[in-house]
Amino acid sequence: QQQQQQQQQKDETIQLYAGENLRLGMLVRGVTLNDPLAKRFDTKSGGNCGAGGLCRTCAVSVLRGGELLNPQKVAEKQMLQDNPRWRLGCKAFVGYGMKEGEISIQVNPRQW
């Protein structure tokens, strides 16, 4: 299970399945991820990259349960080096190692 927090909205709990992509799983369940304050890593301008891992609009802050996500690859670590608790939703998969548990995240952390 995953708990999402958004500014000016109550906490919400959704259930994702092992191996599911965090971004897609949240979007399918009605969670809005596209942070208008995000700047693309490649061009430093705005705009959604469509899950290519360049725009950072799907960044979330992992408050608890980060061990349930797959490890970051080098490019994601580089893009988020100033925010080590953040993950790109498009590059994160839940249930790493087929583990179950709860993950608590903040959506659109730049807005907090």
C-alpha positions in Angstrom: 0.0 0.0 0.0 1.1 3.5 -0.6 0.1 6.7 1.1 0.1 9.9 -0.9 0.1 13.4 0.5 -0.6 16.6 -1.5 -0.7 20.1 -0.4 -4.1 21.2 0.8 -5.5 17.7 0.4 -6.0 14.9 2.9 -3.8 11.8 2.9 -4.9 9.1 0.6 -4.1 5.4 0.5 -3.9 3.4 -2.7 -2.7 -0.1 -3.3 -0.1 -1.0 -5.9 1.3 -4.4 -6.8 4.8 -5.7 -6.8 6.5 -4.9 -10.1 4.2 -2.0 -10.9 5.7 1.3 -12.0 5.0 4.0 -9.5 4.1 6.7 -12.0 1.7 4.6 -14.0 0.1 3.0 -11.0 -0.6 6.4 -9.4 -1.9 7.9 -12.7 -4.3 5.0 -13.3 -5.6 5.5 -9.8 -6.3 9.2 -10.3 -3.2 10.7 -8.6 -1.9 13.8 -10.4 1.9 13.9 -10.6 2.9 16.6 -13.1 4.6 19.2 -11.0 4.3 22.6 -12.9 7.4 23.8 -10.9 9.7 21.1 -12.3 12.4 21.9 -14.8 13.6 19.3 -17.3 17.1 18.0 -16.6 18.1 18.2 -20.2 16.9 21.6 -21.2 16.1 23.3 -17.9 12.7 24.3 -19.2 9.3 23.1 -18.4 7.4 20.2 -20.1 6.5 16.6 -19.6 8.9 14.0 -21.2 6.3 11.2 -21.2 8.1 8.9 -18.7 11.5 9.3 -20.3 13.1 10.3 -17.0 14.2 13.8 -18.1 11.5 16.2 -17.0 11.3 15.4 -13.3 7.6 16.3 -13.2 6.9 13.0 -11.6 9.3 13.4 -8.7 8.0 12.3 -5.3 9.5 12.6 -1.8 9.8 9.2 -0.1 9.0 9.7 3.5 8.9 6.0 4.5 9.4 2.6 2.9 12.0 3.5 0.3 13.5 0.0 0.6 10.3 -1.2 -1.1 11.3 0.6 -4.4 14.0 -0.6 -6.8 17.4 1.0 -6.3 18.1 4.2 -8.3 20.2 4.0 -11.4 23.0 6.4 -12.0 21.1 8.9 -14.1 18.2 9.2 -11.6 20.7 9.7 -8.8 22.5 12.4 -10.7 19.2 14.2 -11.5 18.0 14.2 -7.9 21.4 14.5 -6.1 20.2 17.7 -4.3 17.2 15.7 -2.9 18.3 12.2 -1.9 14.9 11.2 -0.6 13.2 12.0 -3.9 12.4 9.4 -6.6 11.2 9.8 -10.2 7.9 8.0 -10.4 8.6 6.9 -13.9 11.8 5.1 -12.9 10.5 3.6 -9.6 9.0 0.2 -9.3 7.2 -1.0 -6.1 7.7 -4.3 -4.4 11.4 -4.5 -4.9 12.5 -8.1 -4.2 8.9 -9.0 -4.1 8.6 -7.3 -0.6 5.3 -6.0 0.6 4.7 -3.1 2.9 3.7 0.6 3.1 5.4 3.5 1.3 4.6 7.0 2.4 5.3 9.7 -0.2 4.6 13.4 -0.9 3.5 14.1 -4.4 4.8 17.3 -6.1 7.4 18.0 -3.3 8.5 21.3 -4.9 5.2 22.7 -3.9 5.7 22.1 -0.2 
